[in-house]
Amino acid sequence: MKIPSFGSINQYYKQSQVKSTPASKGEAKQDRVEISQAAKEMQSGKVDPAREQRIQELQAKIDAGEYR
């Protein structure tokens, strides 16, 4: 079985780069995305108090080396 030389592989790579041209200004527009209310709440960084307490408990165990 013959292994192709690097030059022939490089030729295909160069061809693939030529085909990928940047989009024109009209095509470069991004689609508008609507973010749900739940996603907005997640991004705000507000955490449920019960969950915050659980996180603190786990962090204390991790710091003490007791968490497995």
PyMOL Python script that loads the backbone (N, CA, C, O; Angstrom):
from pymol import cmd

cmd.read_pdbstr("""\
ATOM      1  N   MET A   1       0.843  -1.170   0.000  1.00  0.00           N
ATOM      2  CA  MET A   1       0.000   0.000   0.000  1.00  0.00           C
ATOM      3  C   MET A   1       0.892   1.239   0.000  1.00  0.00           C
ATOM      4  O   MET A   1       1.839   1.337   0.781  1.00  0.00           O
ATOM      5  N   LYS A   2       0.581   2.169  -0.875  1.00  0.00           N
ATOM      6  CA  LYS A   2       1.386   3.370  -1.007  1.00  0.00           C
ATOM      7  C   LYS A   2       0.785   4.501  -0.167  1.00  0.00           C
ATOM      8  O   LYS A   2      -0.418   4.755  -0.223  1.00  0.00           O
ATOM      9  N   ILE A   3       1.620   5.160   0.594  1.00  0.00           N
ATOM     10  CA  ILE A   3       1.183   6.287   1.409  1.00  0.00           C
ATOM     11  C   ILE A   3       1.417   7.565   0.610  1.00  0.00           C
ATOM     12  O   ILE A   3       2.525   7.785   0.119  1.00  0.00           O
ATOM     13  N   PRO A   4       0.406   8.404   0.472  1.00  0.00           N
ATOM     14  CA  PRO A   4       0.588   9.627  -0.311  1.00  0.00           C
ATOM     15  C   PRO A   4       1.596  10.559   0.348  1.00  0.00           C
ATOM     16  O   PRO A   4       1.713  10.609   1.572  1.00  0.00           O
ATOM     17  N   SER A   5       2.309  11.284  -0.475  1.00  0.00           N
ATOM     18  CA  SER A   5       3.311  12.203   0.053  1.00  0.00           C
ATOM     19  C   SER A   5       2.627  13.397   0.704  1.00  0.00           C
ATOM     20  O   SER A   5       1.446  13.655   0.474  1.00  0.00           O
ATOM     21  N   PHE A   6       3.375  14.109   1.507  1.00  0.00           N
ATOM     22  CA  PHE A   6       2.842  15.273   2.204  1.00  0.00           C
ATOM     23  C   PHE A   6       2.394  16.344   1.214  1.00  0.00           C
ATOM     24  O   PHE A   6       1.432  17.067   1.472  1.00  0.00           O
ATOM     25  N   GLY A   7       3.082  16.447   0.094  1.00  0.00           N
ATOM     26  CA  GLY A   7       2.744  17.455  -0.911  1.00  0.00           C
ATOM     27  C   GLY A   7       1.344  17.279  -1.445  1.00  0.00           C
ATOM     28  O   GLY A   7       0.637  18.266  -1.649  1.00  0.00           O
ATOM     29  N   SER A   8       0.925  16.049  -1.677  1.00  0.00           N
ATOM     30  CA  SER A   8      -0.424  15.828  -2.200  1.00  0.00           C
ATOM     31  C   SER A   8      -1.477  16.115  -1.138  1.00  0.00           C
ATOM     32  O   SER A   8      -2.561  16.601  -1.461  1.00  0.00           O
ATOM     33  N   ILE A   9      -1.181  15.828   0.099  1.00  0.00           N
ATOM     34  CA  ILE A   9      -2.113  16.138   1.185  1.00  0.00           C
ATOM     35  C   ILE A   9      -2.206  17.649   1.350  1.00  0.00           C
ATOM     36  O   ILE A   9      -3.292  18.199   1.530  1.00  0.00           O
ATOM     37  N   ASN A  10      -1.069  18.306   1.287  1.00  0.00           N
ATOM     38  CA  ASN A  10      -1.028  19.753   1.432  1.00  0.00           C
ATOM     39  C   ASN A  10      -1.831  20.427   0.320  1.00  0.00           C
ATOM     40  O   ASN A  10      -2.440  21.472   0.547  1.00  0.00           O
ATOM     41  N   GLN A  11      -1.837  19.845  -0.869  1.00  0.00           N
ATOM     42  CA  GLN A  11      -2.579  20.393  -2.001  1.00  0.00           C
ATOM     43  C   GLN A  11      -4.078  20.413  -1.685  1.00  0.00           C
ATOM     44  O   GLN A  11      -4.752  21.405  -1.962  1.00  0.00           O
ATOM     45  N   TYR A  12      -4.598  19.338  -1.114  1.00  0.00           N
ATOM     46  CA  TYR A  12      -6.014  19.283  -0.755  1.00  0.00           C
ATOM     47  C   TYR A  12      -6.333  20.299   0.339  1.00  0.00           C
ATOM     48  O   TYR A  12      -7.396  20.919   0.331  1.00  0.00           O
ATOM     49  N   TYR A  13      -5.415  20.460   1.265  1.00  0.00           N
ATOM     50  CA  TYR A  13      -5.604  21.429   2.342  1.00  0.00           C
ATOM     51  C   TYR A  13      -5.690  22.842   1.772  1.00  0.00           C
ATOM     52  O   TYR A  13      -6.548  23.624   2.180  1.00  0.00           O
ATOM     53  N   LYS A  14      -4.814  23.171   0.841  1.00  0.00           N
ATOM     54  CA  LYS A  14      -4.824  24.497   0.223  1.00  0.00           C
ATOM     55  C   LYS A  14      -6.119  24.721  -0.542  1.00  0.00           C
ATOM     56  O   LYS A  14      -6.674  25.819  -0.504  1.00  0.00           O
ATOM     57  N   GLN A  15      -6.606  23.706  -1.232  1.00  0.00           N
ATOM     58  CA  GLN A  15      -7.849  23.841  -1.983  1.00  0.00           C
ATOM     59  C   GLN A  15      -9.025  24.106  -1.045  1.00  0.00           C
ATOM     60  O   GLN A  15      -9.907  24.904  -1.362  1.00  0.00           O
ATOM     61  N   SER A  16      -9.038  23.441   0.102  1.00  0.00           N
ATOM     62  CA  SER A  16     -10.144  23.632   1.034  1.00  0.00           C
ATOM     63  C   SER A  16     -10.117  25.037   1.626  1.00  0.00           C
ATOM     64  O   SER A  16     -11.167  25.599   1.937  1.00  0.00           O
ATOM     65  N   GLN A  17      -8.930  25.603   1.783  1.00  0.00           N
ATOM     66  CA  GLN A  17      -8.837  26.960   2.305  1.00  0.00           C
ATOM     67  C   GLN A  17      -9.332  27.979   1.288  1.00  0.00           C
ATOM     68  O   GLN A  17      -9.934  28.985   1.662  1.00  0.00           O
ATOM     69  N   VAL A  18      -9.087  27.732   0.027  1.00  0.00           N
ATOM     70  CA  VAL A  18      -9.511  28.653  -1.017  1.00  0.00           C
ATOM     71  C   VAL A  18     -11.029  28.690  -1.106  1.00  0.00           C
ATOM     72  O   VAL A  18     -11.607  29.749  -1.346  1.00  0.00           O
ATOM     73  N   LYS A  19     -11.675  27.557  -0.917  1.00  0.00           N
ATOM     74  CA  LYS A  19     -13.129  27.479  -1.040  1.00  0.00           C
ATOM     75  C   LYS A  19     -13.845  28.207   0.093  1.00  0.00           C
ATOM     76  O   LYS A  19     -14.963  28.687  -0.094  1.00  0.00           O
ATOM     77  N   SER A  20     -13.231  28.291   1.240  1.00  0.00           N
ATOM     78  CA  SER A  20     -13.895  28.930   2.377  1.00  0.00           C
ATOM     79  C   SER A  20     -13.611  30.429   2.360  1.00  0.00           C
ATOM     80  O   SER A  20     -12.612  30.894   2.908  1.00  0.00           O
ATOM     81  N   THR A  21     -14.500  31.163   1.729  1.00  0.00           N
ATOM     82  CA  THR A  21     -14.349  32.613   1.637  1.00  0.00           C
ATOM     83  C   THR A  21     -15.220  33.269   2.695  1.00  0.00           C
ATOM     84  O   THR A  21     -16.255  32.717   3.068  1.00  0.00           O
ATOM     85  N   PRO A  22     -14.826  34.420   3.178  1.00  0.00           N
ATOM     86  CA  PRO A  22     -15.639  35.095   4.192  1.00  0.00           C
ATOM     87  C   PRO A  22     -16.973  35.556   3.617  1.00  0.00           C
ATOM     88  O   PRO A  22     -17.086  35.834   2.423  1.00  0.00           O
ATOM     89  N   ALA A  23     -17.956  35.632   4.464  1.00  0.00           N
ATOM     90  CA  ALA A  23     -19.298  36.016   4.030  1.00  0.00           C
ATOM     91  C   ALA A  23     -19.338  37.499   3.690  1.00  0.00           C
ATOM     92  O   ALA A  23     -18.590  38.301   4.250  1.00  0.00           O
ATOM     93  N   SER A  24     -20.210  37.842   2.774  1.00  0.00           N
ATOM     94  CA  SER A  24     -20.375  39.254   2.441  1.00  0.00           C
ATOM     95  C   SER A  24     -21.122  39.943   3.580  1.00  0.00           C
ATOM     96  O   SER A  24     -21.596  39.282   4.503  1.00  0.00           O
ATOM     97  N   LYS A  25     -21.224  41.249   3.518  1.00  0.00           N
ATOM     98  CA  LYS A  25     -21.866  41.989   4.610  1.00  0.00           C
ATOM     99  C   LYS A  25     -23.302  41.538   4.838  1.00  0.00           C
ATOM    100  O   LYS A  25     -23.742  41.444   5.984  1.00  0.00           O
ATOM    101  N   GLY A  26     -24.026  41.262   3.787  1.00  0.00           N
ATOM    102  CA  GLY A  26     -25.411  40.827   3.928  1.00  0.00           C
ATOM    103  C   GLY A  26     -25.530  39.466   4.579  1.00  0.00           C
ATOM    104  O   GLY A  26     -26.462  39.221   5.345  1.00  0.00           O
ATOM    105  N   GLU A  27     -24.597  38.580   4.281  1.00  0.00           N
ATOM    106  CA  GLU A  27     -24.647  37.223   4.822  1.00  0.00           C
ATOM    107  C   GLU A  27     -24.068  37.148   6.225  1.00  0.00           C
ATOM    108  O   GLU A  27     -24.301  36.170   6.935  1.00  0.00           O
ATOM    109  N   ALA A  28     -23.322  38.155   6.633  1.00  0.00           N
ATOM    110  CA  ALA A  28     -22.641  38.106   7.921  1.00  0.00           C
ATOM    111  C   ALA A  28     -23.552  38.472   9.088  1.00  0.00           C
ATOM    112  O   ALA A  28     -23.132  38.392  10.242  1.00  0.00           O
ATOM    113  N   LYS A  29     -24.788  38.870   8.807  1.00  0.00           N
ATOM    114  CA  LYS A  29     -25.706  39.218   9.889  1.00  0.00           C
ATOM    115  C   LYS A  29     -26.001  37.988  10.741  1.00  0.00           C
ATOM    116  O   LYS A  29     -26.200  36.886  10.230  1.00  0.00           O
ATOM    117  N   GLN A  30     -26.022  38.205  12.026  1.00  0.00           N
ATOM    118  CA  GLN A  30     -26.354  37.103  12.922  1.00  0.00           C
ATOM    119  C   GLN A  30     -27.863  37.057  13.118  1.00  0.00           C
ATOM    120  O   GLN A  30     -28.540  38.083  13.064  1.00  0.00           O
ATOM    121  N   ASP A  31     -28.366  35.882  13.342  1.00  0.00           N
ATOM    122  CA  ASP A  31     -29.787  35.726  13.622  1.00  0.00           C
ATOM    123  C   ASP A  31     -30.091  36.299  15.003  1.00  0.00           C
ATOM    124  O   ASP A  31     -29.282  36.196  15.925  1.00  0.00           O
ATOM    125  N   ARG A  32     -31.247  36.893  15.124  1.00  0.00           N
ATOM    126  CA  ARG A  32     -31.659  37.401  16.430  1.00  0.00           C
ATOM    127  C   ARG A  32     -32.118  36.226  17.280  1.00  0.00           C
ATOM    128  O   ARG A  32     -32.839  35.347  16.809  1.00  0.00           O
ATOM    129  N   VAL A  33     -31.699  36.223  18.521  1.00  0.00           N
ATOM    130  CA  VAL A  33     -32.048  35.136  19.420  1.00  0.00           C
ATOM    131  C   VAL A  33     -32.792  35.721  20.610  1.00  0.00           C
ATOM    132  O   VAL A  33     -32.338  36.677  21.239  1.00  0.00           O
ATOM    133  N   GLU A  34     -33.925  35.141  20.900  1.00  0.00           N
ATOM    134  CA  GLU A  34     -34.680  35.576  22.061  1.00  0.00           C
ATOM    135  C   GLU A  34     -34.289  34.704  23.244  1.00  0.00           C
ATOM    136  O   GLU A  34     -34.309  33.476  23.163  1.00  0.00           O
ATOM    137  N   ILE A  35     -33.934  35.356  24.337  1.00  0.00           N
ATOM    138  CA  ILE A  35     -33.520  34.639  25.537  1.00  0.00           C
ATOM    139  C   ILE A  35     -34.733  34.513  26.451  1.00  0.00           C
ATOM    140  O   ILE A  35     -35.428  35.492  26.722  1.00  0.00           O
ATOM    141  N   SER A  36     -34.970  33.308  26.914  1.00  0.00           N
ATOM    142  CA  SER A  36     -36.125  33.072  27.781  1.00  0.00           C
ATOM    143  C   SER A  36     -35.914  33.738  29.141  1.00  0.00           C
ATOM    144  O   SER A  36     -34.791  34.079  29.513  1.00  0.00           O
ATOM    145  N   GLN A  37     -36.993  33.911  29.857  1.00  0.00           N
ATOM    146  CA  GLN A  37     -36.928  34.532  31.176  1.00  0.00           C
ATOM    147  C   GLN A  37     -36.090  33.676  32.127  1.00  0.00           C
ATOM    148  O   GLN A  37     -35.346  34.217  32.946  1.00  0.00           O
ATOM    149  N   ALA A  38     -36.200  32.357  32.031  1.00  0.00           N
ATOM    150  CA  ALA A  38     -35.417  31.471  32.895  1.00  0.00           C
ATOM    151  C   ALA A  38     -33.927  31.644  32.635  1.00  0.00           C
ATOM    152  O   ALA A  38     -33.127  31.643  33.570  1.00  0.00           O
ATOM    153  N   ALA A  39     -33.553  31.793  31.374  1.00  0.00           N
ATOM    154  CA  ALA A  39     -32.144  31.979  31.038  1.00  0.00           C
ATOM    155  C   ALA A  39     -31.635  33.314  31.567  1.00  0.00           C
ATOM    156  O   ALA A  39     -30.497  33.409  32.027  1.00  0.00           O
ATOM    157  N   LYS A  40     -32.474  34.342  31.504  1.00  0.00           N
ATOM    158  CA  LYS A  40     -32.082  35.651  32.032  1.00  0.00           C
ATOM    159  C   LYS A  40     -31.849  35.579  33.535  1.00  0.00           C
ATOM    160  O   LYS A  40     -30.921  36.201  34.053  1.00  0.00           O
ATOM    161  N   GLU A  41     -32.694  34.817  34.240  1.00  0.00           N
ATOM    162  CA  GLU A  41     -32.523  34.660  35.686  1.00  0.00           C
ATOM    163  C   GLU A  41     -31.237  33.905  36.005  1.00  0.00           C
ATOM    164  O   GLU A  41     -30.560  34.219  36.983  1.00  0.00           O
ATOM    165  N   MET A  42     -30.897  32.913  35.186  1.00  0.00           N
ATOM    166  CA  MET A  42     -29.659  32.164  35.393  1.00  0.00           C
ATOM    167  C   MET A  42     -28.446  33.066  35.209  1.00  0.00           C
ATOM    168  O   MET A  42     -27.467  32.960  35.947  1.00  0.00           O
ATOM    169  N   GLN A  43     -28.515  33.950  34.225  1.00  0.00           N
ATOM    170  CA  GLN A  43     -27.395  34.832  33.943  1.00  0.00           C
ATOM    171  C   GLN A  43     -27.226  35.907  35.005  1.00  0.00           C
ATOM    172  O   GLN A  43     -26.127  36.432  35.181  1.00  0.00           O
ATOM    173  N   SER A  44     -28.302  36.243  35.718  1.00  0.00           N
ATOM    174  CA  SER A  44     -28.226  37.309  36.716  1.00  0.00           C
ATOM    175  C   SER A  44     -27.376  36.895  37.915  1.00  0.00           C
ATOM    176  O   SER A  44     -26.884  37.757  38.642  1.00  0.00           O
ATOM    177  N   GLY A  45     -27.198  35.605  38.133  1.00  0.00           N
ATOM    178  CA  GLY A  45     -26.352  35.130  39.222  1.00  0.00           C
ATOM    179  C   GLY A  45     -27.092  34.944  40.533  1.00  0.00           C
ATOM    180  O   GLY A  45     -26.470  34.616  41.543  1.00  0.00           O
ATOM    181  N   LYS A  46     -28.397  35.144  40.547  1.00  0.00           N
ATOM    182  CA  LYS A  46     -29.169  34.946  41.766  1.00  0.00           C
ATOM    183  C   LYS A  46     -29.315  33.454  42.019  1.00  0.00           C
ATOM    184  O   LYS A  46     -29.659  32.688  41.119  1.00  0.00           O
ATOM    185  N   VAL A  47     -29.045  33.049  43.272  1.00  0.00           N
ATOM    186  CA  VAL A  47     -29.105  31.637  43.621  1.00  0.00           C
ATOM    187  C   VAL A  47     -30.164  31.449  44.702  1.00  0.00           C
ATOM    188  O   VAL A  47     -30.308  32.276  45.603  1.00  0.00           O
ATOM    189  N   ASP A  48     -30.890  30.361  44.596  1.00  0.00           N
ATOM    190  CA  ASP A  48     -31.896  30.008  45.588  1.00  0.00           C
ATOM    191  C   ASP A  48     -31.213  29.889  46.954  1.00  0.00           C
ATOM    192  O   ASP A  48     -30.138  29.295  47.036  1.00  0.00           O
ATOM    193  N   PRO A  49     -31.801  30.434  48.036  1.00  0.00           N
ATOM    194  CA  PRO A  49     -31.155  30.378  49.358  1.00  0.00           C
ATOM    195  C   PRO A  49     -30.824  28.958  49.821  1.00  0.00           C
ATOM    196  O   PRO A  49     -29.762  28.738  50.402  1.00  0.00           O
ATOM    197  N   ALA A  50     -31.707  27.995  49.576  1.00  0.00           N
ATOM    198  CA  ALA A  50     -31.437  26.611  49.982  1.00  0.00           C
ATOM    199  C   ALA A  50     -30.241  26.060  49.211  1.00  0.00           C
ATOM    200  O   ALA A  50     -29.405  25.345  49.762  1.00  0.00           O
ATOM    201  N   ARG A  51     -30.176  26.401  47.951  1.00  0.00           N
ATOM    202  CA  ARG A  51     -29.054  25.933  47.137  1.00  0.00           C
ATOM    203  C   ARG A  51     -27.753  26.605  47.588  1.00  0.00           C
ATOM    204  O   ARG A  51     -26.702  25.964  47.621  1.00  0.00           O
ATOM    205  N   GLU A  52     -27.821  27.886  47.934  1.00  0.00           N
ATOM    206  CA  GLU A  52     -26.643  28.607  48.417  1.00  0.00           C
ATOM    207  C   GLU A  52     -26.118  27.969  49.704  1.00  0.00           C
ATOM    208  O   GLU A  52     -24.908  27.836  49.887  1.00  0.00           O
ATOM    209  N   GLN A  53     -27.030  27.575  50.592  1.00  0.00           N
ATOM    210  CA  GLN A  53     -26.630  26.929  51.839  1.00  0.00           C
ATOM    211  C   GLN A  53     -25.945  25.591  51.550  1.00  0.00           C
ATOM    212  O   GLN A  53     -24.928  25.268  52.164  1.00  0.00           O
ATOM    213  N   ARG A  54     -26.493  24.825  50.632  1.00  0.00           N
ATOM    214  CA  ARG A  54     -25.910  23.529  50.262  1.00  0.00           C
ATOM    215  C   ARG A  54     -24.521  23.720  49.660  1.00  0.00           C
ATOM    216  O   ARG A  54     -23.611  22.937  49.933  1.00  0.00           O
ATOM    217  N   ILE A  55     -24.359  24.744  48.854  1.00  0.00           N
ATOM    218  CA  ILE A  55     -23.046  25.035  48.258  1.00  0.00           C
ATOM    219  C   ILE A  55     -22.038  25.365  49.350  1.00  0.00           C
ATOM    220  O   ILE A  55     -20.895  24.910  49.301  1.00  0.00           O
ATOM    221  N   GLN A  56     -22.455  26.154  50.330  1.00  0.00           N
ATOM    222  CA  GLN A  56     -21.557  26.513  51.429  1.00  0.00           C
ATOM    223  C   GLN A  56     -21.171  25.290  52.253  1.00  0.00           C
ATOM    224  O   GLN A  56     -20.019  25.157  52.665  1.00  0.00           O
ATOM    225  N   GLU A  57     -22.139  24.387  52.496  1.00  0.00           N
ATOM    226  CA  GLU A  57     -21.840  23.158  53.233  1.00  0.00           C
ATOM    227  C   GLU A  57     -20.820  22.304  52.480  1.00  0.00           C
ATOM    228  O   GLU A  57     -19.860  21.803  53.065  1.00  0.00           O
ATOM    229  N   LEU A  58     -21.042  22.148  51.189  1.00  0.00           N
ATOM    230  CA  LEU A  58     -20.110  21.355  50.383  1.00  0.00           C
ATOM    231  C   LEU A  58     -18.733  22.004  50.336  1.00  0.00           C
ATOM    232  O   LEU A  58     -17.718  21.312  50.404  1.00  0.00           O
ATOM    233  N   GLN A  59     -18.693  23.336  50.219  1.00  0.00           N
ATOM    234  CA  GLN A  59     -17.409  24.034  50.173  1.00  0.00           C
ATOM    235  C   GLN A  59     -16.643  23.833  51.474  1.00  0.00           C
ATOM    236  O   GLN A  59     -15.426  23.655  51.457  1.00  0.00           O
ATOM    237  N   ALA A  60     -17.356  23.861  52.613  1.00  0.00           N
ATOM    238  CA  ALA A  60     -16.715  23.642  53.907  1.00  0.00           C
ATOM    239  C   ALA A  60     -16.143  22.227  53.991  1.00  0.00           C
ATOM    240  O   ALA A  60     -15.036  22.037  54.495  1.00  0.00           O
ATOM    241  N   LYS A  61     -16.893  21.224  53.499  1.00  0.00           N
ATOM    242  CA  LYS A  61     -16.404  19.845  53.506  1.00  0.00           C
ATOM    243  C   LYS A  61     -15.188  19.686  52.595  1.00  0.00           C
ATOM    244  O   LYS A  61     -14.233  18.988  52.937  1.00  0.00           O
ATOM    245  N   ILE A  62     -15.230  20.332  51.447  1.00  0.00           N
ATOM    246  CA  ILE A  62     -14.105  20.248  50.509  1.00  0.00           C
ATOM    247  C   ILE A  62     -12.868  20.873  51.126  1.00  0.00           C
ATOM    248  O   ILE A  62     -11.777  20.309  51.046  1.00  0.00           O
ATOM    249  N   ASP A  63     -13.034  22.042  51.746  1.00  0.00           N
ATOM    250  CA  ASP A  63     -11.898  22.727  52.369  1.00  0.00           C
ATOM    251  C   ASP A  63     -11.314  21.914  53.517  1.00  0.00           C
ATOM    252  O   ASP A  63     -10.103  21.935  53.742  1.00  0.00           O
ATOM    253  N   ALA A  64     -12.176  21.191  54.251  1.00  0.00           N
ATOM    254  CA  ALA A  64     -11.713  20.375  55.372  1.00  0.00           C
ATOM    255  C   ALA A  64     -11.155  19.031  54.909  1.00  0.00           C
ATOM    256  O   ALA A  64     -10.541  18.313  55.697  1.00  0.00           O
ATOM    257  N   GLY A  65     -11.361  18.689  53.651  1.00  0.00           N
ATOM    258  CA  GLY A  65     -10.864  17.420  53.127  1.00  0.00           C
ATOM    259  C   GLY A  65     -11.767  16.249  53.445  1.00  0.00           C
ATOM    260  O   GLY A  65     -11.333  15.100  53.355  1.00  0.00           O
ATOM    261  N   GLU A  66     -13.005  16.504  53.813  1.00  0.00           N
ATOM    262  CA  GLU A  66     -13.937  15.448  54.182  1.00  0.00           C
ATOM    263  C   GLU A  66     -14.838  15.013  53.032  1.00  0.00           C
ATOM    264  O   GLU A  66     -15.486  13.970  53.115  1.00  0.00           O
ATOM    265  N   TYR A  67     -14.884  15.791  51.977  1.00  0.00           N
ATOM    266  CA  TYR A  67     -15.790  15.479  50.864  1.00  0.00           C
ATOM    267  C   TYR A  67     -15.203  14.387  49.990  1.00  0.00           C
ATOM    268  O   TYR A  67     -14.028  14.441  49.627  1.00  0.00           O
ATOM    269  N   ARG A  68     -16.022  13.389  49.647  1.00  0.00           N
ATOM    270  CA  ARG A  68     -15.557  12.296  48.788  1.00  0.00           C
ATOM    271  C   ARG A  68     -16.510  12.113  47.654  1.00  0.00           C
ATOM    272  O   ARG A  68     -16.304  11.240  46.810  1.00  0.00           O
TER     273      ARG A  68
END
""", "prot")
cmd.dss("prot")
cmd.show_as("cartoon", "prot")
cmd.util.cbc("prot")
cmd.orient("prot")
